[in-house]
Amino acid sequence: MPETGPDRYGDCGTPPKEAAVRRFIKELWLPYYRELEATVDAFSLADDVDLVTAELPFRVDRLDSAEYRTWIAIDGFTDGIPLADTDGEFAGYLAAEIDEAPSVFDRPDRMFICDIYVGEPYRGTGLADDLFDRPRDWAHDAGCEEFSLDPHVDNDRANAFYEKLGFERTKYHMVASVEDRRDHE
């Protein structure tokens, strides 16, 4: 089980070394999306590309943004060791970005939770709750009054967890094939 307290987290809010991002993709991002792929058709991954190499530039670019951060839970993480140099097991992560409300809308700025994933050995340990605590100070400092996220309707386990945290359903996201739409005309 990961150590308790904030020192177990590596903050990738600043530009990390490419090796750390590659390791993150292999050990956390790819397993997360493989699980989603098995549950939700909309998350099927390409089978004709090197997924790690293809995802790497996108992840590095995202981490260069001041409006985007990733927190990584590392088993045995020691404060002060660069993320790329730690040999602790990556246990989970949460990625978030600031969703500023355009001035024409009467809604508060939100902290959008892009991804949250906890590796199988760490599930049920409270790690997901701890990960959700990480962006709270950042959200407050950025003037965000709410958290938001877009879980998939078929991800029952995740939806139950989010509801337990106090999230409420506020809209439906619907998708239709362009070709199917053409057939209905």
C-alpha positions in Angstrom: 0.0 0.0 0.0 1.3 3.5 -0.8 2.7 5.6 2.1 0.2 7.9 3.7 0.4 11.7 3.4 1.1 14.1 0.6 4.7 13.0 0.1 3.6 9.9 -1.8 2.5 12.1 -4.8 4.6 13.2 -7.7 3.2 16.4 -9.2 3.7 16.5 -12.9 2.4 20.1 -13.1 5.8 21.2 -14.3 7.5 19.9 -17.5 8.8 16.4 -16.6 11.5 14.4 -18.2 10.3 12.4 -21.2 11.3 9.1 -19.4 8.9 9.9 -16.6 6.0 10.6 -19.0 6.8 7.4 -21.0 6.7 5.4 -17.7 3.4 7.1 -16.7 1.9 6.2 -20.1 3.0 2.5 -19.8 2.2 1.9 -16.2 -0.9 4.1 -15.6 -2.4 5.6 -18.7 -2.4 2.5 -20.9 -3.8 0.1 -18.2 -6.5 2.7 -17.5 -7.5 2.9 -21.1 -7.2 -0.9 -21.6 -9.8 -1.3 -18.8 -12.0 1.3 -20.3 -11.7 -0.3 -23.7 -12.9 -3.6 -22.2 -16.0 -1.9 -20.7 -16.9 0.9 -23.2 -16.7 0.6 -27.0 -16.0 4.3 -27.4 -12.6 3.8 -25.7 -11.2 1.3 -28.2 -7.6 1.9 -28.8 -5.9 1.7 -32.2 -4.1 -1.5 -32.9 -1.9 -0.3 -35.7 0.3 2.2 -33.8 2.8 2.1 -30.9 0.4 3.6 -28.3 3.1 4.8 -26.0 5.1 6.6 -28.7 1.9 8.1 -30.2 0.6 9.3 -26.9 3.9 10.8 -25.6 3.9 14.2 -27.5 0.3 14.8 -26.4 1.0 14.1 -22.8 4.2 16.2 -22.8 2.3 19.1 -24.4 -0.5 18.8 -21.8 1.9 18.9 -18.9 3.4 22.2 -20.2 0.0 23.9 -19.8 -0.6 26.0 -16.7 -4.2 25.0 -16.8 -3.5 21.2 -16.6 -2.0 19.0 -13.9 -1.5 15.3 -13.2 -1.0 13.9 -9.7 0.6 10.5 -9.6 0.4 8.2 -6.5 3.7 6.3 -6.1 4.1 3.4 -3.7 7.2 4.2 -1.6 7.6 7.8 -3.0 10.2 9.8 -1.2 9.8 13.6 -1.4 12.5 15.3 -3.3 13.3 12.4 -5.7 12.5 13.4 -9.3 9.6 11.4 -10.8 11.8 9.9 -13.5 14.3 8.6 -10.9 11.9 6.9 -8.5 11.6 3.1 -8.7 8.4 3.0 -6.6 5.3 1.4 -8.2 2.9 3.8 -9.9 -0.3 3.2 -7.9 -2.7 5.6 -9.6 -3.2 9.1 -11.0 -5.6 12.0 -11.3 -5.5 14.5 -14.2 -7.4 17.8 -14.0 -7.7 21.1 -15.9 -9.3 24.4 -15.2 -12.5 25.0 -17.0 -13.1 28.8 -17.0 -16.6 29.9 -17.6 -16.9 32.4 -20.5 -18.2 35.7 -19.4 -21.5 35.2 -21.3 -22.5 32.3 -19.0 -23.7 32.6 -15.4 -21.8 29.6 -14.0 -18.7 29.3 -11.8 -15.3 28.2 -13.1 -14.8 24.5 -12.6 -12.0 22.1 -12.0 -12.6 19.4 -14.6 -11.4 16.0 -13.7 -10.0 14.5 -16.9 -9.0 11.1 -15.7 -8.7 9.2 -12.5 -7.3 5.7 -12.3 -6.2 3.4 -9.4 -4.3 0.2 -10.1 -5.9 -3.0 -9.1 -3.7 -3.7 -6.0 -4.6 -0.3 -4.6 -8.3 -0.3 -5.1 -10.4 -0.2 -1.9 -7.5 1.4 0.0 -8.9 5.0 0.0 -6.3 6.0 -2.7 -9.1 7.3 -5.1 -10.4 9.5 -2.3 -6.9 10.8 -1.6 -6.4 11.5 -5.3 -9.6 13.6 -5.4 -8.2 15.7 -2.5 -5.1 16.7 -4.5 -6.7 19.2 -6.9 -8.8 20.9 -4.1 -6.2 23.5 -3.2 -5.4 24.2 -6.8 -9.1 24.6 -7.6 -9.6 27.0 -4.7 -6.5 29.1 -5.7 -7.7 29.2 -9.3 -11.1 30.5 -8.2 -13.0 27.3 -9.2 -16.2 26.7 -7.2 -17.0 23.3 -8.5 -15.5 20.0 -9.7 -16.9 18.4 -12.9 -16.2 15.2 -14.8 -17.7 13.3 -17.7 -17.9 9.6 -16.8 -19.2 7.1 -19.4 -22.8 5.9 -18.8 -21.6 2.3 -19.0 -19.0 2.7 -16.3 -21.2 1.7 -13.4 -18.4 1.3 -10.8 -17.0 4.7 -11.5 -20.4 6.4 -11.5 -21.3 4.9 -8.1 -18.0 6.2 -6.8 -18.6 9.7 -8.1 -22.1 9.8 -6.7 -20.6 8.7 -3.3 -18.3 11.7 -3.5 -21.3 14.0 -4.0 -21.3 14.4 -7.8 -24.7 14.8 -9.4 -25.8 14.1 -13.0 -26.5 17.3 -14.8 -26.7 16.4 -18.5 -26.6 13.7 -21.0 -24.0 13.4 -23.7 -25.4 11.7 -26.8 -23.6 10.4 -29.9 -25.0 9.3 -33.3 -23.2 8.0 -36.4 -23.1 10.4 -39.3 -24.0 7.5 -41.6 -26.9 6.4 -39.4 -28.2 10.0 -39.4 -28.1 10.1 -43.2 -30.2 6.9 -43.2 -32.9 8.5 -41.2 -33.4 11.4 -43.6 
